[in-house]
Amino acid sequence: MRKATAPAGKPSINLSDAVLHTNLTILEVAEPHLLEEIMADRRLAPTIVMRLSEDAAVVAPGQEEFFIKQLLKAGHTPKVVTK
């Protein structure tokens, strides 16, 4: 079992517990307060699976189109990038 080294004061990560996900939809916002606003919206909050950082979160698989439509209805202007 290999452990990643971490800066002092940060927990190390057990690499055998790591999981690689593919085809995730990631929401990234320009300002952290925008993500707070989205997560407080009763229509959008259920589509957020996990917050990754102060300005990024994972959108629930299969909810991408609904999420984008709700962002537009809420007055946001998302930039959608696909790969």
N, C-alpha and C positions, 0 to 999 in steps of 0.2 A: 504494500500500500504506500503510494507516494503522496507526500503533502507539498503543496506549493508554499513557497516562502512568502511572508507578508510583512509589510512595514510594522515597526514596533507599535503595539497597541491595537493592531488589527488582527482578527482571527485568521488562521490559516485555512486553506480550502483543501479538503480531502478530494483529490482528483478522481478517485474511484467512485465517488458519489456524484460526479458531474454528469449532466445530461445535455446532449446536443439536440436542439430543436431546429427544424428546417421549415421554411415557408411561413414564418411568423410575420404578423403585421405589427410593426412598431410605430407608435405615435411619438414624435419628437416635437417639442414646442420651443419657441424662441425664448420665452420667459417662463420661469417656474410657476408664476401666478396663473398662467393660462391652463396649466395642467391641473392646478387646484380647482379652478373654475369648472373645467370639464368633469373632474371627478365628483364635484358637488352637484352636477346636473343630474336629475333623476332619470332622464332618458339615456344619458351617456355612461353614467357610472357603472351600470351592470355589464357593459361591454368591455370594461377594463379588467383584465385578468390579474395583472401584476404591475406594480410600479417598479421600474428599474433604477431610476434616479430622480432627482428633482425636476428633470425636464424630459423624461422618457418613460413610456409605459407600453405594455403588451396588450393588443386588442384581441378579444376572444376569437378563436378560429371560427369562420363561418359568419361572423358579424361585421365584416369589413364594409360591405355596401351599406348596410343599415347605419353603421357608425358614421360613414362619410355623409350620408343624407342627413343625419341628425346634427352633425357639425354645421352643415350648410344652413339648416333650419335655425340653428342657434346663432347664426350670424358670423361663424368662423369661415375662413377662406383657406381650406387645406390645400397643400401641394402634395399630390399623390405621385410617388415614384415607385415603379415596379421594376423588378429585375428577373 
